[in-house]
Every structure is written in structure tokens, then in C-alpha cells.
């Protein structure tokens, strides 16, 4: 079992990382950032990958984990690329994971008949909540795009993983929103459903390696730096459009 890190600079080679070396305990102390350290997203992503390897490994002896896959998005999208924190490729298909660094907070939604649900994060002990982007909607766009770039007979499924401690979800949440406590069940479900369902063929070891290579080819020369640049451009474009509408 190998974890493949796709973080690289322009022209850099894809590096192979051993399955060990991730934090063994939750390093995240806040849902925002520790000054002078790696971003909380990076710390939470490392923790999440560790949890994925630990829970999916027993269910799938031959699998690959890709970190920080960057894919091109359609021209109509405000951001030209998308980043997928972790991808598992195993005999039953491809599983995408968006990893959130939320910790010690209550996560809930406000539903409306006229608009998509709005998501909120309220830290334990605080009365005020902060609105956050809809992770299910974000993942849906990425999954739809990647689906268009992969063979039709390949299972593709998306999850939002909350790896940190102290996260409480409201009673009714989309099934794709999971905590680290759900991962063992998700891994067993992926194995059992994948082996009994006839909708998609099982992947051999060679097919798993070919799928990994296909994902690497889809990323091509794109880098995390490219994606961050595109995010800044998209944000500046939205701010500029908003300023024009208020004049």
C-alpha cells in the first residue's frame, strides 16, 4: 500500500511516501490556523490520510492513496482547477475525500425552499456561528468533472471527511459527510457493496495501477501553486464583479 503525494512544484516529480509518518494524534488546536506552522488544512489532511490508510487498508490489501490531486475544471467555472485532498483507488473503484479541518464545533444547515442549504460552524462554548461553504456542493462539482474524464465503468464516489475531534453534526446530514468514527463502516460498505454489486467491475492490481496513472495524467503539469493562483484569481474576479454591482 502506497501513498502518492501529488504536491510538487513546476517540473517536479511525483514523490512516493511511506504509509507511516503521519501524525498519530490530532494536531489541530483550532479551526483556523496555528501561527508559524503549516496550515490547519494541511495538518488535518495528513491526519485524515492516516485515518483512511488505517481503516481502508484492512479491507483492501491492494490500494493506492493519492494526496492533493489537482484537476482541470470546465472553462465556465470561476476557478479553472479543483483540488481533491485524498483519493483512494482500490478494487471496488475510486473514492474521493474532501478533508475539512473543523474541530470542537457544531455543524448545521439552514434549509430554504427557494435556495440551497446554508452551512454553519459554531464553536463549542460560542454563541455565534460562522457560515462555511457547502462541502457537498463543492464535491459534487469536482466529482462531476472527474466523472467526465474517467471511464464510465469505473465506480466514483465522494465523501467529506472530518478527521478532527469534537465535531458534532446536526441530526440530518447528507450521507457523504462522515467523521473519522464512520470510516471503518464506510470501508466495509465499500468492500461489501463493491464485491456484490454488478454495476461496476472489480479492479485487478494492474487495473488499480492503470487508474492511478490515469489520474496522474489528468493532473498533468498542474501544481498546487497553479491551483492557489487560480483560487486568488477567482476570488478577485468575484470581488470585482460585486463592486461593480454596488456602484
N, C-alpha and C positions, 0 to 999 in steps of 0.2 A: 504494500500500500504506500503510495507516494503522494505528497502534497506538492503541487506545482505552483510556484509563485509567478504570476504574470506581471508583477511590478518590475518595471525596467525603465531606463532612460532611452532616448533615441539611439537605435543601433545596438542596444544591449541584448544579450542572450537571455532566453528563458532559463531561470535557475531552478534546480531541484532541491527541495527542502525535506529533511527527515521528518517523520511523524512526531518526533518529540521536539522539545524546545519551546513549546508554548507555555504561557503562564499556567500554573497548577491551581491557582486560586484567583478569585475575582479581583482584578487590579483596579477596577473603576470606582472612584470615590465620589463622582458627581456626574449628572447627565450632560455636563458641558465639557470642561477641559481642565487638565492639570497644567499650570504654568511651567514651562521649561521641560515638558515631557512630550512624548508622542501624543497625537490627538486621541481623545477618548474613543473615537470611532475605530482607530487602528488597534487600540488595546482591546476593545470589545470584539472586534473582528477576529483577533488572534484567539481570544477566549472562546468565541463561537466555533472557530475551526477546530480547536482542540476538542470541544464537546461533540462536534459532528464526527470526527475521527473515532472518538471513544464509543459512540453509540451506533454508528453505521458500520464500523469495522467488523464486529462480530456477526452481523447479518450478511455482509458482503465481503468475503475474503479477498476478492479481487476488485478493487475500485480505485479511482483516482479522484483527488480533490484539487480543484483549481482555485486559486485566490486572485481576486481583482481582475476579473475578465472585463475588458472594455470592448464594446461592440458599436458599430456604426448605427445610427438611427435614421429614419426617413428624413428627407430634406425639409418636410413641413414641420418637424419638431423644433421647438425653440432651442434645444440643446442637441448638438449634432452627434453626440455619443452618449452611451449609458454605461454605468459601472455596475457589475454584479459582484458582490462581496465574496461569495463562495459558490462553487459548482461541484456537485458530486456526480461522477459518471460511474455507473455500476451496471450489473447485468440486467436490471429492470428499466434502465433509462437514465435520463438526465434530470437532476434536481437542483433548482436554483434557490439560493438563500440570500435575502437581503438581511443584513445584521444591524440591529439598532442598539445604541449604547444607553438605552433608557434604564434607569436604576432607581430603586426606592421611590416609586411613583405609582399612581393610579392612572390607568389609560382608559379613556372612554370616548364615546362618539355622541354627537348630536345629529339626529336624523331629521330630514326635511323632505316633504313630498315634492318640493319644487327644485331641490338641488342635491348634489351628492352629499354623503355624510361628512361632517367636520370632525376631525380628530383632536383630542386634547390630552395633555400630560400634566397631572397635578402632583407635585412632590408631596410625600407624606409629611404631615405637620404644617403644610402651607394651605391657605385658603384660596389662593389664586392659581389659575391654570394657564398653561401656555399652549397655544394652538400649534399643531405639528402637521406636516404634510401627510396625506393619506398614503400609507405604505402599500396598501392593497392596490390602489390605483397606479402608483409608481411601478409596482411589479408587473401589473397587467400590461403596461406598455412595453416593458422590456421583454416579457415573455412572448407577446405577440410578434415583436420584431425578430427575436431569435427563432421562433417557430417558423417564420418565413425563410430563414436561412439554413434550416436543418431538414433532413429527410422527413417525409410525412409519417413513416413507420417507426419513428423514434419517440418514445414517451418523454414528455417535457412537463415538469410540474414546478410550481413556485411556492416558496414559503417566506414569511418574515420571522426571523429568529431573534428572540430577546434573551441573550445569554446571561445577563447580569441578575444579581439577587434583588429581592424586594419589589419586583414588578407585579402589580395586581391588575388584572383585566376585568372590565365590566362583564356581566353575565353572558351577554350575547355578542360574540365576536366572529368574524369570518374564520372558517376552518384553517385558512392559510397562516393565521397569526399564532405562533407557538412560542413557548418558553423552553428553557433547557430541560425542564422536567418532562416535557412532552416528547423529547427526541427519541427515546427508546421505543415508545409506542409508534411514532412516525416511521422509524426504521423497520420495525416488524411489519407494519402495514404495507410499506413499500415493497418489502420482500414477498410477503404472502400474496398481496393483490397482483403484483407483477408476475409471479410464477403461476397463478391460477387463471388470470385474465388472458383472453386470446386476442385482445385488441392490438397488442404490440409484441413483436418477437423478443425473446431474451437475447442479450448481447453476450457473445463469447469474449474471451480475454482479448483476442485480436480485434474484435469489433469495438471493445471499450477503448483500446489504444487508437483505433482509427477515428473514433468520435472525439477523443481528446485532441488529436491532431487537427481535426476539422474545426474545433473551437479555437485552437491557437491560430489557425489560418484565417478564421473570421476576424479575429483581432488584428492580424497582420502587423503593421508597423505602428498601430495606435498605442499610446502610452497613457499612464495615469496623468502625466503632465499635460498631455493633449486634452484629456477629459476635464481637468481642472480649469484649463484655459477656456474650453467651450462653456463650462458652467458659468464662468465670470462673464463671458460674452452674452450668454443668455440672460443672466441677471441684469446686466447693464441695458440690454435691449428692452426688457420688461420695465425697468425703471424709467427709461427714456419715453416709452410709449405711455406710461402712467402720467408722466409730467406733461406730455402734450395734451392728454385728455382733460387735465385740470386747468389748463390755461384758458 
